[in-house]
Amino acid sequence: MLNTSLRTSNTRWHAPLVDRETRTSLTNGAGLTCWLTGLSGSGKSSVAVELEQQLIASGKPAYLLDGDNLRQGLNGDLGFSAEDRSENVRRVAHVARLFADAGFVSVVPLISPYKQTRDFARQLHNEADLAFVEVFIDTPLEVCESRDPKGLYKKARSGEIQGMTGLDAPYEAPEKPDYVYAPEDGTAKEVAAKLLESLTTLFV
């Protein structure tokens, strides 16, 4: 499902003259990736937006790699088949790693329904000695469907679209996420504050 062997021929990795230690001296500590996964309507994007804002306010450079935003450009050629969803995650994982290497916190809210692709993203960071934090926004399907911010569940129920994660396409919930948050854990702003407190220990 996930093609991790993609390589362009006749290229080589060019090592920069600026090392990671120099970069992190300018970014208030090491970078990392905070990967939020959950169903559509779970609230992961709302938490991510709040988290980015709170990180910046605290003095830590951060960048929101929103899935919908990336599909406006970098991933605009991808659909929602299992293969395209996996490729979407593969590309975003590489971009997130670059931001983290630069000393930023990459905040990544993606449905990312498959365990294999999320494991790939973590492995990519582990190999680069960069922290990767998986956050499961554990909102029940019935709650997500009642919110339906994009109207996707309604379209899926009426047969207008197929392959809706949680309905006729699978969602493999994380087995051992670093953090889990449910609706009863507070508002998006409150959950983001809890996350920020946990992430701060990883910046040093």
C-alpha positions as CSV (number, residue, x, y, z in Angstrom):
1,M,0.0,0.0,0.0
2,L,2.8,2.5,0.9
3,N,5.6,2.9,-1.5
4,T,8.7,3.8,0.5
5,S,11.2,3.0,-2.2
6,L,10.7,6.1,-4.3
7,R,14.0,7.5,-5.4
8,T,14.9,9.8,-8.3
9,S,17.8,8.6,-10.3
10,N,21.0,10.6,-10.8
11,T,20.6,12.5,-7.5
12,R,22.4,12.6,-4.2
13,W,21.9,14.0,-0.8
14,H,23.7,17.3,-0.3
15,A,24.7,17.9,3.3
16,P,24.3,21.5,4.5
17,L,27.0,23.5,6.2
18,V,24.6,24.5,9.0
19,D,24.2,21.8,11.5
20,R,21.1,21.1,13.6
21,E,22.6,22.4,16.8
22,T,23.2,25.8,15.1
23,R,19.6,25.8,13.9
24,T,18.1,24.9,17.3
25,S,20.1,27.7,18.9
26,L,17.9,30.1,16.9
27,T,14.6,28.3,17.4
28,N,14.4,28.0,21.2
29,G,15.2,24.3,21.2
30,A,14.8,21.2,19.1
31,G,12.1,20.7,16.5
32,L,9.5,17.9,16.5
33,T,6.4,16.7,14.7
34,C,3.1,16.6,16.5
35,W,0.8,14.3,14.4
36,L,-2.9,14.5,15.2
37,T,-5.0,11.6,13.8
38,G,-8.8,11.0,14.0
39,L,-11.9,10.9,12.0
40,S,-13.2,13.7,9.9
41,G,-15.0,16.0,12.4
42,S,-13.1,14.7,15.4
43,G,-11.7,18.2,16.1
44,K,-8.1,17.5,15.3
45,S,-7.8,20.5,13.0
46,S,-9.3,22.8,15.6
47,V,-6.8,21.5,18.2
48,A,-4.0,21.9,15.7
49,V,-4.9,25.5,14.9
50,E,-5.0,26.4,18.6
51,L,-1.7,24.5,19.2
52,E,0.2,26.4,16.5
53,Q,-1.0,29.7,17.9
54,Q,0.0,28.7,21.5
55,L,3.4,27.5,20.4
56,I,4.1,30.7,18.6
57,A,2.9,32.8,21.6
58,S,5.2,30.8,23.8
59,G,8.2,31.6,21.6
60,K,8.5,28.3,19.8
61,P,8.5,28.4,16.0
62,A,5.7,26.2,14.6
63,Y,4.0,25.5,11.3
64,L,0.6,24.0,10.7
65,L,0.6,21.4,7.9
66,D,-3.1,21.1,7.4
67,G,-4.2,18.3,5.1
68,D,-6.8,20.3,3.2
69,N,-4.3,23.1,2.7
70,L,-1.7,20.7,1.3
71,R,-4.2,19.3,-1.1
72,Q,-4.6,22.8,-2.6
73,G,-1.0,22.5,-3.9
74,L,1.6,19.8,-3.0
75,N,-1.0,17.0,-2.9
76,G,-3.5,18.5,-5.3
77,D,-3.0,15.5,-7.7
78,L,-4.1,13.0,-5.1
79,G,-7.6,11.5,-4.6
80,F,-9.0,9.5,-1.7
81,S,-8.2,5.9,-2.7
82,A,-6.3,3.9,-0.3
83,E,-3.1,4.3,-2.4
84,D,-3.6,8.1,-2.7
85,R,-4.3,8.4,1.1
86,S,-1.0,6.6,1.8
87,E,0.9,8.7,-0.7
88,N,-0.6,11.8,0.9
89,V,0.8,10.8,4.3
90,R,4.1,9.8,2.8
91,R,4.6,13.3,1.3
92,V,3.4,15.1,4.4
93,A,5.7,13.0,6.6
94,H,8.7,14.1,4.6
95,V,7.7,17.8,4.7
96,A,7.1,17.6,8.5
97,R,10.5,16.0,9.0
98,L,12.2,18.9,7.2
99,F,10.4,21.5,9.3
100,A,11.3,19.6,12.5
101,D,14.9,19.4,11.4
102,A,14.9,23.2,11.0
103,G,13.8,23.5,14.6
104,F,10.1,24.0,14.1
105,V,7.2,22.1,15.6
106,S,5.3,20.6,12.7
107,V,1.7,20.4,13.6
108,V,0.0,17.9,11.4
109,P,-3.7,17.2,11.6
110,L,-4.4,14.4,9.1
111,I,-7.0,11.6,9.2
112,S,-4.2,9.3,8.2
113,P,-6.4,6.2,8.6
114,Y,-3.8,3.5,8.2
115,K,-1.4,2.3,10.9
116,Q,1.3,1.5,8.4
117,T,1.5,5.0,7.1
118,R,1.5,6.6,10.6
119,D,4.3,4.1,11.6
120,F,6.2,5.2,8.5
121,A,6.0,8.8,9.5
122,R,7.3,7.9,13.0
123,Q,10.1,5.8,11.6
124,L,11.1,8.6,9.2
125,H,11.6,10.9,12.2
126,N,13.3,8.3,14.4
127,E,15.9,7.7,11.6
128,A,16.6,11.4,11.6
129,D,16.8,11.5,15.5
130,L,13.7,13.8,15.6
131,A,10.9,13.5,18.1
132,F,7.5,12.4,16.7
133,V,4.4,12.6,18.8
134,E,1.2,10.8,17.8
135,V,-2.0,12.3,19.2
136,F,-5.3,10.4,18.8
137,I,-8.3,12.7,18.8
138,D,-10.7,10.0,19.9
139,T,-14.1,11.3,19.0
140,P,-16.8,8.7,18.4
141,L,-18.2,8.4,14.9
142,E,-21.7,9.4,15.9
143,V,-20.3,12.7,17.3
144,C,-18.2,13.4,14.2
145,E,-21.2,12.7,12.0
146,S,-23.4,15.0,14.1
147,R,-20.8,17.8,13.6
148,D,-20.2,17.0,9.9
149,P,-18.3,20.3,9.3
150,K,-17.8,19.7,5.6
151,G,-21.0,17.9,4.9
152,L,-19.1,14.8,3.9
153,Y,-21.0,12.3,6.1
154,K,-24.3,13.5,4.6
155,K,-22.9,13.1,1.1
156,A,-21.6,9.6,1.9
157,R,-24.9,8.5,3.5
158,S,-26.7,9.7,0.4
159,G,-24.3,7.9,-2.0
160,E,-22.8,11.1,-3.5
161,I,-19.3,10.1,-2.4
162,Q,-17.7,6.7,-1.7
163,G,-14.7,5.8,0.5
164,M,-15.7,7.9,3.5
165,T,-13.4,7.0,6.4
166,G,-15.3,5.5,9.2
167,L,-18.3,4.5,7.0
168,D,-17.3,2.5,3.9
169,A,-13.5,3.0,4.3
170,P,-11.5,1.8,7.3
171,Y,-10.0,3.8,10.1
172,E,-7.3,2.0,12.1
173,A,-7.2,3.7,15.5
174,P,-3.8,4.0,17.0
175,E,-2.9,1.1,19.4
176,K,-0.4,3.0,21.4
177,P,-0.6,6.7,20.7
178,D,1.5,9.1,22.8
179,Y,-1.6,11.1,23.9
180,V,-5.3,10.5,23.6
181,Y,-8.0,13.2,23.9
182,A,-11.7,12.7,23.8
183,P,-14.5,15.4,23.7
184,E,-14.9,15.3,27.5
185,D,-11.3,16.5,27.8
186,G,-12.2,20.1,27.0
187,T,-12.4,22.6,24.2
188,A,-9.9,22.7,21.4
189,K,-8.1,25.5,23.2
190,E,-7.9,23.6,26.4
191,V,-6.7,20.4,24.7
192,A,-4.0,22.4,22.9
193,A,-2.8,23.9,26.2
194,K,-2.5,20.4,27.6
195,L,-0.6,19.3,24.6
196,L,1.7,22.3,24.7
197,E,2.6,21.5,28.3
198,S,3.6,18.0,27.3
199,L,5.5,19.0,24.2
200,T,7.6,21.6,26.0
201,T,9.7,19.0,27.7
202,L,10.8,17.8,24.2
203,F,12.2,21.1,23.0
204,V,15.4,21.0,25.1
